[in-house]
Amino acid sequence: MIIIEKGAKVNLPKEYHLVNNICAHLYDHITEILADSYYSEMRSTNIVFGEDEELKKKFIEKKELALDILKSSNKNDDLEIVLTKHIVMSIISDMVNFIYESMIIAQKGKMSVAFALVRKPFTDQLLILEQILVDRKDFIDRFFHKGNPEDYDPSSHKLNKKQIIKNALSKLELSVFDPELIFELREESKY
């Protein structure tokens, strides 16, 4: 368990136990997305074949990957939904693993390793989620159809990260966050 109980023997200074426990509760809420039935629609997608027997046959025969079938059949809306769900759920799964390990390592007092682990979810993976939020169709086009990592990868210098953050925040309609400050915090955490 990543919550620090009263009297527990950990190397993390006592003044940070409350912050650790708040983070542990937030971690628990994020992990609910991966298992709770409320989010089950994120783990599967139903594709309606309608009258298209040829498409149905392709899926039954499984001679091609489902994504390739959708692409070759011009089912781009379905392809976009499948990929978006898969990418989002994969990123969330990866994020919680990094966060969990970071918290465990922090409790052992290995802060430089803990910070290195927790940085990735909030610099790299969050930027991918923000790109999806800003324009899902565009992201799937860059990610799947074009497939050039420089067009979507958080480490790419071609991305205007500051603008992506600003656009994502405007989509969320949360004016309390300053995109400039968020960008600076992320970029400075890399060093």
Rosetta blueprint (number, residue, H / E / L):
1 M L
2 I L
3 I L
4 I L
5 E L
6 K L
7 G L
8 A L
9 K L
10 V L
11 N L
12 L L
13 P L
14 K H
15 E H
16 Y H
17 H H
18 L H
19 V H
20 N H
21 N H
22 I H
23 C H
24 A H
25 H H
26 L H
27 Y H
28 D H
29 H H
30 I H
31 T H
32 E H
33 I H
34 L H
35 A H
36 D L
37 S H
38 Y H
39 Y H
40 S H
41 E H
42 M H
43 R L
44 S L
45 T L
46 N L
47 I L
48 V L
49 F L
50 G L
51 E L
52 D L
53 E H
54 E H
55 L H
56 K H
57 K H
58 K H
59 F H
60 I H
61 E H
62 K L
63 K L
64 E L
65 L L
66 A H
67 L H
68 D H
69 I H
70 L H
71 K H
72 S H
73 S L
74 N L
75 K L
76 N H
77 D H
78 D H
79 L H
80 E H
81 I H
82 V H
83 L H
84 T H
85 K H
86 H H
87 I H
88 V H
89 M H
90 S H
91 I H
92 I H
93 S H
94 D H
95 M H
96 V H
97 N H
98 F H
99 I H
100 Y H
101 E H
102 S H
103 M H
104 I H
105 I H
106 A H
107 Q H
108 K L
109 G L
110 K L
111 M H
112 S H
113 V H
114 A H
115 F H
116 A H
117 L H
118 V H
119 R H
120 K H
121 P H
122 F H
123 T H
124 D H
125 Q H
126 L H
127 L H
128 I H
129 L H
130 E H
131 Q H
132 I H
133 L H
134 V H
135 D L
136 R H
137 K H
138 D H
139 F H
140 I H
141 D H
142 R H
143 F H
144 F H
145 H H
146 K H
147 G L
148 N L
149 P H
150 E H
151 D H
152 Y L
153 D L
154 P L
155 S L
156 S L
157 H L
158 K L
159 L L
160 N L
161 K H
162 K H
163 Q H
164 I H
165 I H
166 K H
167 N H
168 A H
169 L H
170 S H
171 K H
172 L H
173 E L
174 L L
175 S L
176 V L
177 F L
178 D L
179 P H
180 E H
181 L H
182 I H
183 F H
184 E H
185 L H
186 R H
187 E H
188 E H
189 S L
190 K L
191 Y L
